[in-house]
Amino acid sequence: MSKLFEMANDTERGKLVYIPTDCIEPHPDNPRKDLGDLTELADSIRQNGILQNLTVVPTEEAGKYTALIGHRRLAAAKLAGLTEVPCVVAEMDYKDQLGVMFTENVQRADLTAYEQAECLQMMIDLGASQTDVAKRTGLSEATVSRRLRLLKLDKKRFDNAQERGGATMDVYIKIAEIKSAADRKELLDAVGTDNFNSRYQRAVRDQAIKEKTPKIVKEVSDFAKAAPKNLSPWSNGWRQEKQC
């Protein structure tokens, strides 16, 4: 075992220690799902070592840790054959862990907008309010709210649309506000095409009609119920029938 190796104990929290790579697992809820191509990073680590430490949290199993910051470095280090990596051991609850991973990835521009939304929703599912989430992540409450709307969209279609390009985040937010799931899917498939605008306007128009129809039906029904019994429909309104 390397002389540099120090197993982290209670007195070493917050200090730089070296932990075996086989004692560290990636965080199961890391919002970044795709680590990308690790070849170049692994080559750099072979030549220069890890230049920036990882941040880990201890698990319930003694001597085992979960990576909080540095998922790519951990994976690349294992690929490069390193047996231990420099780490800082942190203590924080699960909500704070999600917040730290989210902020770290956003600052590095490593998360897609949909992955951001999924992570924000996880924090809310754990009981955090949108205000709490905004504080933990450094985002405005308005941005948190807008990101969460993206979860209404079909993830695969959203990812494909982003790859095609041709739309700002505001466009995706507008699509998410369409209530019909079928229309949302159709609009995502149309992002980046010449007929997107016409399809979007049609979806907005159809939604407005659907929202107004129940009100119109109710008004007609109420009017019919309130109409005198001796009235009958006429081409330009109602006429009163003669009584026998």
KEMI-303973 format. One record per atom (N, C-alpha, C): residue number from 1; atom name; y, z, x. Coordinates in nm, 2 decimals, padded with zeros to 4 digits. Atoms other than C-alpha are relative to their C-alpha. Layout:
// KEMI-303973
 num atomo      v      w      u
 NUM    CA      Y      Z      X
...
END
This chain:
// KEMI-303973
 num atomo      v      w      u
   1     N -00.12  00.00  00.08
   1    CA  00.00  00.00  00.00
   1     C  00.12  00.00  00.09
   2     N -00.12  00.01 -00.08
   2    CA  00.35 -00.09  00.13
   2     C  00.07  00.14  00.01
   3     N -00.08 -00.12 -00.02
   3    CA  00.56  00.19  00.28
   3     C  00.12  00.00 -00.09
   4     N -00.12  00.01  00.09
   4    CA  00.84  00.06  00.05
   4     C -00.04  00.05 -00.14
   5     N  00.04 -00.03  00.13
   5    CA  00.63  00.15 -00.25
   5     C  00.03  00.14 -00.03
   6     N -00.02 -00.13  00.05
   6    CA  00.74  00.45 -00.45
   6     C -00.02  00.00 -00.14
   7     N  00.02  00.00  00.14
   7    CA  00.60  00.53 -00.78
   7     C  00.11  00.08 -00.07
   8     N -00.11 -00.07  00.06
   8    CA  00.88  00.63 -01.02
   8     C -00.05  00.13 -00.07
   9     N  00.03 -00.13  00.08
   9    CA  00.87  00.99 -01.15
   9     C  00.13  00.05 -00.06
  10     N -00.12 -00.05  00.07
  10    CA  01.11  01.20 -01.35
  10     C  00.12  00.02  00.08
  11     N -00.11 -00.02 -00.09
  11    CA  01.33  01.27 -01.05
  11     C  00.06 -00.13  00.05
  12     N -00.04  00.13 -00.06
  12    CA  01.37  00.90 -00.97
  12     C  00.06 -00.09 -00.11
  13     N -00.06  00.08  00.11
  13    CA  01.51  00.78 -01.31
  13     C  00.13 -00.05  00.05
  14     N -00.13  00.06 -00.03
  14    CA  01.80  00.54 -01.24
  14     C  00.01 -00.03  00.15
  15     N  00.00  00.04 -00.14
  15    CA  01.70  00.50 -00.87
  15     C -00.08 -00.12  00.03
  16     N  00.08  00.12 -00.04
  16    CA  01.57  00.19 -00.70
  16     C -00.14  00.04  00.05
  17     N  00.14 -00.03 -00.05
  17    CA  01.19  00.21 -00.66
  17     C -00.08 -00.13  00.00
  18     N  00.09  00.12  00.00
  18    CA  00.91 -00.04 -00.59
  18     C -00.12  00.03 -00.08
  19     N  00.11 -00.02  00.10
  19    CA  00.65 -00.08 -00.86
  19     C -00.10 -00.12  00.01
  20     N  00.09  00.11 -00.01
  20    CA  00.33 -00.28 -00.84
  20     C  00.01 -00.10 -00.12
  21     N -00.01  00.09  00.11
  21    CA  00.35 -00.60 -01.04
  21     C -00.10  00.01 -00.11
  22     N  00.10 -00.01  00.10
  22    CA  00.03 -00.53 -01.21
  22     C  00.01  00.12 -00.09
  23     N -00.03 -00.12  00.08
  23    CA  00.18 -00.21 -01.35
  23     C  00.12 -00.03 -00.10
  24     N -00.11  00.04  00.08
  24    CA  00.46 -00.40 -01.53
  24     C -00.04 -00.11 -00.09
  25     N  00.03  00.10  00.10
  25    CA  00.42 -00.60 -01.85
  25     C  00.13 -00.05 -00.06
  26     N -00.12  00.05  00.06
  26    CA  00.68 -00.82 -02.01
  26     C  00.02  00.07 -00.14
  27     N -00.03 -00.06  00.12
  27    CA  00.85 -00.67 -02.31
  27     C -00.04 -00.09 -00.12
  28     N  00.06  00.09  00.11
  28    CA  00.67 -00.79 -02.63
  28     C  00.11 -00.06 -00.09
  29     N -00.11  00.05  00.09
  29    CA  01.00 -00.83 -02.81
  29     C  00.12 -00.06  00.07
  30     N -00.11  00.07 -00.07
  30    CA  01.20 -01.00 -02.54
  30     C  00.04 -00.12 -00.08
  31     N -00.05  00.11  00.08
  31    CA  01.42 -01.24 -02.74
  31     C -00.01 -00.14  00.06
  32     N  00.02  00.13 -00.07
  32    CA  01.38 -01.51 -02.48
  32     C -00.15 -00.03  00.00
  33     N  00.14  00.03  00.01
  33    CA  01.04 -01.67 -02.57
  33     C -00.04 -00.10  00.11
  34     N  00.03  00.10 -00.10
  34    CA  01.05 -01.96 -02.32
  34     C  00.06  00.03  00.13
  35     N -00.06 -00.04 -00.13
  35    CA  01.09 -01.86 -01.96
  35     C  00.03 -00.12  00.09
  36     N -00.04  00.12 -00.07
  36    CA  01.12 -02.22 -01.85
  36     C -00.09 -00.02  00.12
  37     N  00.08  00.03 -00.13
  37    CA  00.99 -02.37 -01.52
  37     C  00.03  00.10  00.10
  38     N -00.01 -00.11 -00.10
  38    CA  00.93 -02.09 -01.27
  38     C -00.02 -00.04  00.14
  39     N  00.04  00.05 -00.13
  39    CA  00.84 -02.31 -00.98
  39     C  00.10  00.03  00.11
  40     N -00.11 -00.02 -00.10
  40    CA  01.17 -02.31 -00.80
  40     C  00.03  00.14  00.03
  41     N -00.02 -00.15 -00.02
  41    CA  01.23 -01.94 -00.86
  41     C -00.11  00.06  00.08
  42     N  00.11 -00.05 -00.07
  42    CA  00.89 -01.86 -00.73
  42     C  00.00 -00.04  00.15
  43     N -00.02  00.05 -00.14
  43    CA  00.95 -02.07 -00.41
  43     C  00.11  00.08  00.07
  44     N -00.11 -00.08 -00.06
  44    CA  01.28 -01.88 -00.36
  44     C -00.05  00.14  00.03
  45     N  00.05 -00.13 -00.02
  45    CA  01.11 -01.55 -00.40
  45     C -00.10  00.01  00.12
  46     N  00.09  00.00 -00.11
  46    CA  00.84 -01.64 -00.15
  46     C  00.08  00.01  00.13
  47     N -00.07  00.01 -00.12
  47    CA  01.10 -01.72  00.11
  47     C  00.10  00.12  00.02
  48     N -00.11 -00.10 -00.02
  48    CA  01.37 -01.46  00.04
  48     C -00.02  00.14 -00.07
  49     N  00.02 -00.13  00.08
  49    CA  01.21 -01.19 -00.18
  49     C  00.09  00.00 -00.13
  50     N -00.08 -00.02  00.12
  50    CA  01.37 -01.06 -00.50
  50     C  00.13  00.05  00.04
  51     N -00.13 -00.05 -00.04
  51    CA  01.74 -01.03 -00.45
  51     C  00.07  00.08 -00.10
  52     N -00.05 -00.08  00.11
  52    CA  01.81 -00.86 -00.78
  52     C -00.11  00.08 -00.06
  53     N  00.11 -00.08  00.06
  53    CA  01.61 -00.57 -00.91
  53     C -00.02 -00.02 -00.14
  54     N  00.03  00.00  00.14
  54    CA  01.44 -00.55 -01.24
  54     C  00.04  00.14 -00.06
  55     N -00.02 -00.12  00.07
  55    CA  01.51 -00.29 -01.50
  55     C -00.12  00.02 -00.09
  56     N  00.12 -00.02  00.07
  56    CA  01.20 -00.13 -01.66
  56     C  00.01  00.13 -00.08
  57     N  00.01 -00.12  00.07
  57    CA  01.11  00.14 -01.91
  57     C -00.14  00.05  00.01
  58     N  00.14 -00.05 -00.01
  58    CA  00.81  00.37 -01.88
  58     C -00.07 -00.02 -00.14
  59     N  00.08  00.01  00.12
  59    CA  00.53  00.32 -02.14
  59     C -00.07  00.14 -00.02
  60     N  00.07 -00.13  00.02
  60    CA  00.32  00.60 -02.29
  60     C -00.12  00.02  00.10
  61     N  00.11 -00.01 -00.10
  61    CA  00.05  00.52 -02.03
  61     C  00.06  00.03  00.13
  62     N -00.06 -00.05 -00.13
  62    CA  00.12  00.70 -01.70
  62     C -00.01 -00.11  00.10
  63     N  00.00  00.09 -00.11
  63    CA  00.22  00.47 -01.42
  63     C  00.02 -00.15 -00.05
  64     N -00.02  00.13  00.05
  64    CA  00.28  00.17 -01.65
  64     C  00.14 -00.02 -00.06
  65     N -00.14  00.02  00.03
  65    CA  00.61  00.01 -01.73
  65     C  00.01 -00.14 -00.08
  66     N -00.03  00.12  00.08
  66    CA  00.76 -00.26 -01.96
  66     C  00.14 -00.05  00.06
  67     N -00.12  00.06 -00.05
  67    CA  01.02 -00.50 -01.82
  67     C  00.10 -00.01 -00.11
  68     N -00.12  00.01  00.10
  68    CA  01.36 -00.48 -01.99
  68     C  00.09 -00.11  00.05
  69     N -00.09  00.11 -00.06
  69    CA  01.57 -00.70 -01.76
  69     C -00.08 -00.06  00.12
  70     N  00.06  00.06 -00.11
  70    CA  01.42 -00.95 -01.53
  70     C -00.14 -00.06 -00.03
  71     N  00.12  00.06  00.04
  71    CA  01.14 -01.12 -01.72
  71     C -00.04 -00.12  00.08
  72     N  00.03  00.12 -00.08
  72    CA  01.17 -01.45 -01.53
  72     C -00.03  00.04  00.14
  73     N  00.03 -00.04 -00.14
  73    CA  01.18 -01.27 -01.20
  73     C -00.14  00.07  00.01
  74     N  00.13 -00.06  00.00
  74    CA  00.87 -01.07 -01.29
  74     C -00.11 -00.11  00.00
  75     N  00.10  00.11  00.01
  75    CA  00.68 -01.38 -01.39
  75     C -00.01 -00.09  00.13
  76     N -00.01  00.08 -00.13
  76    CA  00.80 -01.57 -01.08
  76     C -00.06  00.07  00.11
  77     N  00.05 -00.09 -00.10
  77    CA  00.71 -01.28 -00.86
  77     C -00.15  00.00  00.00
  78     N  00.14  00.01  00.01
  78    CA  00.36 -01.28 -00.99
  78     C -00.06 -00.13  00.04
  79     N  00.04  00.14 -00.04
  79    CA  00.34 -01.66 -00.94
  79     C  00.01 -00.01  00.15
  80     N -00.02  00.01 -00.14
  80    CA  00.46 -01.61 -00.59
  80     C -00.10  00.08  00.08
  81     N  00.10 -00.08 -00.07
  81    CA  00.19 -01.36 -00.51
  81     C  00.05  00.14  00.04
  82     N -00.05 -00.13 -00.03
  82    CA  00.41 -01.05 -00.48
  82     C -00.08  00.11 -00.07
  83     N  00.08 -00.11  00.06
  83    CA  00.23 -00.72 -00.53
  83     C  00.09  00.11 -00.05
  84     N -00.10 -00.10  00.04
  84    CA  00.54 -00.51 -00.59
  84     C  00.14 -00.06 -00.01
  85     N -00.13  00.05  00.02
  85    CA  00.89 -00.56 -00.71
  85     C  00.10  00.12 -00.01
  86     N -00.10 -00.11  00.01
  86    CA  01.22 -00.35 -00.69
  86     C  00.04  00.02 -00.14
  87     N -00.04 -00.03  00.14
  87    CA  01.30 -00.18 -01.01
  87     C  00.09  00.12 -00.01
  88     N -00.07 -00.13  00.04
  88    CA  01.53  00.07 -01.17
  88     C -00.06  00.04 -00.13
  89     N  00.07 -00.06  00.12
  89    CA  01.35  00.29 -01.43
  89     C  00.11  00.06 -00.09
  90     N -00.10 -00.05  00.10
  90    CA  01.56  00.35 -01.74
  90     C -00.07  00.07 -00.12
  91     N  00.05 -00.07  00.12
  91    CA  01.51  00.57 -02.04
  91     C  00.09 -00.03 -00.12
  92     N -00.08  00.03  00.12
  92    CA  01.63  00.44 -02.38
  92     C -00.09 -00.03 -00.12
  93     N  00.09  00.02  00.12
  93    CA  01.51  00.41 -02.74
  93     C -00.01 -00.15 -00.02
  94     N  00.04  00.14  00.02
  94    CA  01.37  00.09 -02.88
  94     C  00.12 -00.08 -00.04
  95     N -00.12  00.08  00.04
  95    CA  01.70 -00.02 -03.05
  95     C  00.09 -00.03  00.12
  96     N -00.08  00.02 -00.12
  96    CA  01.89  00.02 -02.72
  96     C -00.07 -00.11  00.09
  97     N  00.08  00.10 -00.08
  97    CA  01.61 -00.18 -02.55
  97     C  00.03 -00.14 -00.05
  98     N -00.03  00.13  00.06
  98    CA  01.66 -00.47 -02.79
  98     C  00.15 -00.04  00.03
  99     N -00.14  00.03 -00.03
  99    CA  02.04 -00.45 -02.74
  99     C  00.02 -00.04  00.14
 100     N -00.01  00.04 -00.15
 100    CA  02.01 -00.46 -02.36
 100     C -00.05 -00.13  00.03
 101     N  00.07  00.13 -00.03
 101    CA  01.77 -00.75 -02.36
 101     C  00.09 -00.12 -00.06
 102     N -00.08  00.10  00.07
 102    CA  01.99 -00.94 -02.61
 102     C  00.13 -00.03  00.08
 103     N -00.12  00.01 -00.08
 103    CA  02.31 -00.88 -02.41
 103     C -00.02 -00.07  00.13
 104     N  00.03  00.06 -00.13
 104    CA  02.15 -00.97 -02.08
 104     C -00.03 -00.15 -00.01
 105     N  00.04  00.14  00.02
 105    CA  02.01 -01.30 -02.21
 105     C  00.12 -00.08 -00.05
 106     N -00.12  00.08  00.04
 106    CA  02.33 -01.40 -02.39
 106     C  00.10 -00.02  00.11
 107     N -00.09  00.01 -00.11
 107    CA  02.54 -01.33 -02.08
 107     C -00.05 -00.11  00.09
 108     N  00.06  00.11 -00.09
 108    CA  02.30 -01.57 -01.89
 108     C -00.01 -00.13 -00.08
 109     N  00.02  00.12  00.08
 109    CA  02.31 -01.82 -02.18
 109     C -00.14 -00.04 -00.01
 110     N  00.14  00.03  00.00
 110    CA  01.93 -01.80 -02.19
 110     C -00.06  00.00 -00.14
 111     N  00.06 -00.01  00.14
 111    CA  01.89 -01.75 -02.57
 111     C  00.06 -00.12 -00.08
 112     N -00.05  00.10  00.10
 112    CA  01.91 -02.02 -02.83
 112     C  00.06  00.08 -00.12
 113     N -00.07 -00.06  00.11
 113    CA  02.12 -01.94 -03.14
 113     C -00.10  00.07 -00.09
 114     N  00.11 -00.05  00.09
 114    CA  01.80 -01.89 -03.34
 114     C -00.06  00.13  00.06
 115     N  00.06 -00.12 -00.06
 115    CA  01.65 -01.65 -03.09
 115     C  00.10  00.12 -00.01
 116     N -00.10 -00.11  00.02
 116    CA  01.98 -01.45 -03.10
 116     C -00.01  00.06 -00.14
 117     N  00.01 -00.05  00.14
 117    CA  01.95 -01.43 -03.48
 117     C -00.12  00.08 -00.02
 118     N  00.12 -00.08  00.02
 118    CA  01.59 -01.31 -03.46
 118     C  00.01  00.14  00.06
 119     N -00.02 -00.13 -00.07
 119    CA  01.68 -01.04 -03.21
 119     C  00.09  00.09 -00.08
 120     N -00.10 -00.08  00.08
 120    CA  01.98 -00.92 -03.42
 120     C -00.07  00.05 -00.13
 121     N  00.08 -00.05  00.12
 121    CA  01.75 -00.91 -03.73
 121     C -00.09  00.11  00.03
 122     N  00.09 -00.11 -00.04
 122    CA  01.50 -00.70 -03.55
 122     C  00.07  00.13  00.01
 123     N -00.08 -00.13 -00.01
 123    CA  01.77 -00.44 -03.47
 123     C  00.03  00.05 -00.14
 124     N -00.03 -00.04  00.14
 124    CA  01.87 -00.44 -03.84
 124     C -00.12  00.05 -00.07
 125     N  00.12 -00.04  00.07
 125    CA  01.51 -00.41 -03.95
 125     C -00.04  00.14  00.05
 126     N  00.03 -00.14 -00.05
 126    CA  01.49 -00.09 -03.73
 126     C  00.10  00.10 -00.05
 127     N -00.09 -00.09  00.06
 127    CA  01.77  00.06 -03.93
 127     C  00.15 -00.01  00.04
 128     N -00.13  00.01 -00.04
 128    CA  02.08 -00.05 -03.75
 128     C  00.09 -00.08 -00.10
 129     N -00.09  00.08  00.08
 129    CA  02.38 -00.17 -03.95
 129     C  00.06 -00.11  00.08
 130     N -00.06  00.11 -00.07
 130    CA  02.56 -00.49 -03.87
 130     C  00.11  00.05  00.09
 131     N -00.10 -00.06 -00.09
 131    CA  02.84 -00.27 -03.73
 131     C -00.06  00.06  00.13
 132     N  00.07 -00.05 -00.12
 132    CA  02.59 -00.09 -03.50
 132     C -00.04 -00.11  00.09
 133     N  00.05  00.11 -00.08
 133    CA  02.44 -00.42 -03.39
 133     C  00.12 -00.06  00.08
 134     N -00.12  00.06 -00.07
 134    CA  02.79 -00.56 -03.31
 134     C  00.04  00.09  00.12
 135     N -00.04 -00.09 -00.11
 135    CA  02.86 -00.25 -03.09
 135     C -00.10 -00.01  00.11
 136     N  00.10  00.00 -00.10
 136    CA  02.53 -00.27 -02.91
 136     C -00.01 -00.13  00.08
 137     N  00.01  00.13 -00.07
 137    CA  02.55 -00.64 -02.83
 137     C  00.14 -00.05  00.05
 138     N -00.13  00.05 -00.04
 138    CA  02.93 -00.68 -02.78
 138     C  00.05 -00.12 -00.08
 139     N -00.04  00.11  00.08
 139    CA  02.95 -00.94 -03.05
 139     C  00.09  00.06 -00.11
 140     N -00.08 -00.04  00.12
 140    CA  03.20 -00.93 -03.34
 140     C -00.09  00.01 -00.12
 141     N  00.08 -00.01  00.12
 141    CA  03.06 -00.83 -03.68
 141     C -00.01 -00.14 -00.07
 142     N  00.00  00.13  00.07
 142    CA  03.16 -01.18 -03.81
 142     C -00.10 -00.09  00.07
 143     N  00.10  00.08 -00.08
 143    CA  02.95 -01.34 -03.53
 143     C -00.14  00.04 -00.04
 144     N  00.14 -00.05  00.03
 144    CA  02.65 -01.12 -03.61
 144     C -00.04 -00.05 -00.14
 145     N  00.03  00.05  00.13
 145    CA  02.68 -01.21 -03.98
 145     C -00.03 -00.15  00.00
 146     N  00.02  00.14 -00.01
 146    CA  02.70 -01.58 -03.90
 146     C -00.13 -00.04  00.06
 147     N  00.13  00.03 -00.06
 147    CA  02.40 -01.57 -03.67
 147     C -00.11  00.03 -00.09
 148     N  00.11 -00.04  00.09
 148    CA  02.19 -01.39 -03.92
 148     C -00.03 -00.11 -00.11
 149     N  00.02  00.10  00.10
 149    CA  02.25 -01.67 -04.17
 149     C -00.10 -00.11  00.05
 150     N  00.09  00.11 -00.05
 150    CA  02.06 -01.91 -03.94
 150     C -00.15  00.02 -00.03
 151     N  00.14 -00.03  00.02
 151    CA  01.74 -01.73 -04.02
 151     C -00.05 -00.06 -00.13
 152     N  00.04  00.08  00.12
 152    CA  01.74 -01.92 -04.36
 152     C -00.05 -00.13  00.04
 153     N  00.04  00.14 -00.04
 153    CA  01.68 -02.24 -04.16
 153     C -00.14  00.00  00.05
 154     N  00.13  00.02 -00.06
 154    CA  01.34 -02.37 -04.07
 154     C  00.01 -00.01  00.15
 155     N -00.02 -00.01 -00.15
 155    CA  01.31 -02.28 -03.70
 155     C -00.04 -00.13  00.07
 156     N  00.04  00.12 -00.07
 156    CA  01.12 -02.59 -03.59
 156     C  00.10 -00.12 -00.02
 157     N -00.10  00.11  00.03
 157    CA  01.36 -02.83 -03.77
 157     C  00.13  00.03  00.07
 158     N -00.13 -00.04 -00.07
 158    CA  01.66 -02.63 -03.63
 158     C -00.01 -00.03  00.15
 159     N  00.01  00.03 -00.15
 159    CA  01.53 -02.66 -03.27
 159     C  00.00 -00.15  00.02
 160     N -00.01  00.14 -00.01
 160    CA  01.47 -03.03 -03.32
 160     C  00.14 -00.06 -00.02
 161     N -00.14  00.05  00.03
 161    CA  01.82 -03.08 -03.46
 161     C  00.09  00.03  00.12
 162     N -00.08 -00.04 -00.12
 162    CA  01.97 -02.89 -03.16
 162     C -00.03 -00.09  00.11
 163     N  00.04  00.09 -00.11
 163    CA  01.78 -03.11 -02.92
 163     C  00.07 -00.14 -00.02
 164     N -00.07  00.13  00.03
 164    CA  01.92 -03.42 -03.09
 164     C  00.15  00.01  00.02
 165     N -00.14 -00.01 -00.02
 165    CA  02.27 -03.28 -03.07
 165     C  00.08 -00.06 -00.12
 166     N -00.09  00.06  00.10
 166    CA  02.57 -03.40 -03.27
 166     C  00.05  00.09 -00.11
 167     N -00.04 -00.10  00.10
 167    CA  02.64 -03.08 -03.46
 167     C  00.05  00.13  00.07
 168     N -00.05 -00.12 -00.05
 168    CA  02.84 -02.77 -03.39
 168     C -00.07  00.12 -00.08
 169     N  00.06 -00.11  00.07
 169    CA  02.72 -02.42 -03.49
 169     C  00.05  00.02 -00.14
 170     N -00.06 -00.01  00.14
 170    CA  02.96 -02.43 -03.79
 170     C -00.08 -00.09 -00.09
 171     N  00.08  00.09  00.08
 171    CA  02.75 -02.72 -03.92
 171     C -00.13  00.06 -00.05
 172     N  00.13 -00.07  00.04
 172    CA  02.43 -02.52 -03.91
 172     C  00.03  00.12 -00.09
 173     N -00.03 -00.11  00.09
 173    CA  02.60 -02.23 -04.08
 173     C  00.02 -00.05 -00.14
 174     N -00.02  00.06  00.13
 174    CA  02.71 -02.46 -04.36
 174     C -00.13 -00.04 -00.06
 175     N  00.14  00.04  00.05
 175    CA  02.35 -02.59 -04.39
 175     C -00.07  00.13 -00.05
 176     N  00.07 -00.12  00.04
 176    CA  02.23 -02.23 -04.41
 176     C  00.05  00.05 -00.13
 177     N -00.06 -00.05  00.13
 177    CA  02.46 -02.17 -04.71
 177     C -00.05 -00.08 -00.12
 178     N  00.06  00.07  00.11
 178    CA  02.28 -02.43 -04.91
 178     C -00.12  00.08 -00.05
 179     N  00.10 -00.09  00.05
 179    CA  02.05 -02.24 -05.14
 179     C -00.14 -00.06 -00.01
 180     N  00.13  00.07  00.01
 180    CA  01.77 -02.50 -05.18
 180     C -00.06 -00.01  00.14
 181     N  00.08  00.01 -00.13
 181    CA  01.51 -02.47 -04.90
 181     C -00.03 -00.14  00.03
 182     N  00.04  00.14 -00.02
 182    CA  01.41 -02.83 -04.95
 182     C  00.13 -00.08  00.05
 183     N -00.13  00.06 -00.04
 183    CA  01.78 -02.94 -04.92
 183     C  00.03  00.04  00.15
 184     N -00.03 -00.05 -00.14
 184    CA  01.82 -02.73 -04.60
 184     C -00.09 -00.08  00.10
 185     N  00.09  00.08 -00.09
 185    CA  01.51 -02.90 -04.44
 185     C  00.05 -00.14  00.01
 186     N -00.05  00.14  00.00
 186    CA  01.64 -03.24 -04.54
 186     C  00.12 -00.02  00.09
 187     N -00.12  00.01 -00.08
 187    CA  01.98 -03.17 -04.39
 187     C -00.02  00.02  00.15
 188     N  00.04 -00.02 -00.15
 188    CA  01.83 -03.04 -04.06
 188     C -00.05 -00.13  00.06
 189     N  00.06  00.13 -00.05
 189    CA  01.63 -03.36 -04.03
 189     C  00.11 -00.11  00.01
 190     N -00.10  00.11  00.00
 190    CA  01.95 -03.56 -04.09
 190     C  00.11  00.03  00.10
 191     N -00.10 -00.03 -00.11
 191    CA  02.16 -03.38 -03.82
 191     C  00.00 -00.10  00.11
 192     N -00.01  00.10 -00.11
 192    CA  02.28 -03.63 -03.57
 192     C -00.02 -00.14 -00.04
 193     N  00.02  00.14  00.05
 193    CA  02.22 -03.93 -03.80
 193     C  00.13 -00.04 -00.07
 194     N -00.12  00.05  00.07
 194    CA  02.48 -04.15 -03.97
 194     C  00.02  00.04 -00.14
 195     N -00.01 -00.04  00.14
 195    CA  02.40 -04.03 -04.32
 195     C  00.00  00.15 -00.02
 196     N  00.00 -00.15  00.02
 196    CA  02.42 -03.66 -04.26
 196     C  00.11  00.04 -00.09
 197     N -00.11 -00.04  00.09
 197    CA  02.77 -03.63 -04.42
 197     C -00.03 -00.02 -00.15
 198     N  00.02  00.04  00.14
 198    CA  02.67 -03.81 -04.74
 198     C -00.11  00.09 -00.06
 199     N  00.11 -00.09  00.05
 199    CA  02.35 -03.60 -04.77
 199     C  00.05  00.14 -00.02
 200     N -00.06 -00.13  00.01
 200    CA  02.55 -03.28 -04.71
 200     C  00.08  00.01 -00.13
 201     N -00.08  00.00  00.12
 201    CA  02.80 -03.37 -04.98
 201     C -00.08  00.00 -00.13
 202     N  00.09  00.00  00.12
 202    CA  02.52 -03.45 -05.22
 202     C -00.06  00.13 -00.03
 203     N  00.06 -00.13  00.01
 203    CA  02.36 -03.12 -05.15
 203     C  00.09  00.10 -00.06
 204     N -00.10 -00.09  00.05
 204    CA  02.68 -02.93 -05.21
 204     C  00.03 -00.03 -00.15
 205     N -00.02  00.04  00.13
 205    CA  02.74 -03.13 -05.53
 205     C -00.11  00.05 -00.10
 206     N  00.12 -00.05  00.08
 206    CA  02.39 -03.06 -05.66
 206     C  00.00  00.15 -00.02
 207     N  00.00 -00.15  00.01
 207    CA  02.42 -02.69 -05.58
 207     C  00.11  00.04 -00.10
 208     N -00.10 -00.04  00.09
 208    CA  02.75 -02.67 -05.77
 208     C -00.04 -00.03 -00.15
 209     N  00.04  00.03  00.14
 209    CA  02.60 -02.84 -06.08
 209     C -00.11  00.10 -00.04
 210     N  00.10 -00.10  00.03
 210    CA  02.30 -02.60 -06.07
 210     C  00.06  00.13 -00.03
 211     N -00.07 -00.13  00.02
 211    CA  02.53 -02.30 -06.05
 211     C  00.08  00.00 -00.13
 212     N -00.08  00.01  00.12
 212    CA  02.74 -02.42 -06.34
 212     C -00.08 -00.02 -00.13
 213     N  00.08  00.03  00.12
 213    CA  02.46 -02.53 -06.57
 213     C -00.03  00.12 -00.09
 214     N  00.03 -00.11  00.09
 214    CA  02.35 -02.18 -06.69
 214     C  00.12  00.05 -00.07
 215     N -00.12 -00.04  00.07
 215    CA  02.71 -02.09 -06.77
 215     C  00.03 -00.09 -00.11
 216     N -00.03  00.10  00.11
 216    CA  02.76 -02.41 -06.97
 216     C -00.10  00.02 -00.12
 217     N  00.11 -00.02  00.11
 217    CA  02.43 -02.36 -07.16
 217     C  00.03  00.13 -00.08
 218     N -00.03 -00.13  00.07
 218    CA  02.53 -02.00 -07.24
 218     C  00.12 -00.02 -00.09
 219     N -00.12  00.02  00.08
 219    CA  02.87 -02.10 -07.36
 219     C -00.03 -00.08 -00.13
 220     N  00.04  00.08  00.11
 220    CA  02.72 -02.37 -07.59
 220     C -00.08  00.08 -00.10
 221     N  00.09 -00.08  00.09
 221    CA  02.46 -02.13 -07.72
 221     C  00.08  00.10 -00.07
 222     N -00.09 -00.10  00.07
 222    CA  02.72 -01.86 -07.79
 222     C  00.08 -00.06 -00.11
 223     N -00.08  00.07  00.10
 223    CA  02.94 -02.11 -07.97
 223     C -00.08 -00.04 -00.12
 224     N  00.09  00.03  00.11
 224    CA  02.65 -02.23 -08.18
 224     C -00.03  00.11 -00.09
 225     N  00.03 -00.12  00.07
 225    CA  02.56 -01.88 -08.28
 225     C  00.12  00.05 -00.08
 226     N -00.12 -00.05  00.06
 226    CA  02.92 -01.80 -08.37
 226     C  00.05 -00.10 -00.11
 227     N -00.05  00.10  00.10
 227    CA  02.97 -02.12 -08.58
 227     C -00.04  00.03 -00.14
 228     N  00.03 -00.03  00.14
 228    CA  02.99 -02.08 -08.96
 228     C -00.12 -00.09 -00.04
 229     N  00.12  00.07  00.04
 229    CA  02.67 -02.18 -09.13
 229     C  00.02 -00.13 -00.08
 230     N -00.03  00.12  00.07
 230    CA  02.84 -02.44 -09.34
 230     C  00.07 -00.11  00.08
 231     N -00.06  00.10 -00.08
 231    CA  02.96 -02.64 -09.04
 231     C -00.12 -00.08  00.06
 232     N  00.10  00.09 -00.06
 232    CA  02.77 -02.94 -08.90
 232     C  00.06 -00.08  00.10
 233     N -00.06  00.08 -00.11
 233    CA  02.82 -03.15 -08.59
 233     C  00.05 -00.13 -00.05
 234     N -00.06  00.13  00.03
 234    CA  03.05 -03.45 -08.62
 234     C  00.03 -00.07  00.13
 235     N -00.02  00.08 -00.13
 235    CA  03.13 -03.73 -08.37
 235     C  00.11  00.06  00.08
 236     N -00.11 -00.05 -00.08
 236    CA  03.46 -03.57 -08.27
 236     C  00.02  00.15 -00.02
 237     N -00.01 -00.15  00.01
 237    CA  03.38 -03.20 -08.33
 237     C -00.09  00.05 -00.11
 238     N  00.08 -00.06  00.11
 238    CA  03.26 -03.01 -08.64
 238     C  00.07 -00.03 -00.13
 239     N -00.05  00.01  00.13
 239    CA  03.31 -03.07 -09.01
 239     C -00.06  00.10 -00.10
 240     N  00.05 -00.10  00.09
 240    CA  03.28 -02.84 -09.30
 240     C -00.07 -00.06 -00.12
 241     N  00.08  00.06  00.10
 241    CA  03.01 -02.92 -09.55
 241     C  00.05  00.05 -00.14
 242     N -00.03 -00.04  00.13
 242    CA  03.09 -02.91 -09.92
 242     C -00.11  00.10 -00.06
 243     N  00.10 -00.09  00.06
 243    CA  02.93 -02.62 -10.10
 243     C -00.03 -00.04 -00.14
 244     N  00.04  00.04  00.14
 244    CA  02.74 -02.69 -10.42
 244     C  00.03  00.11 -00.10
END
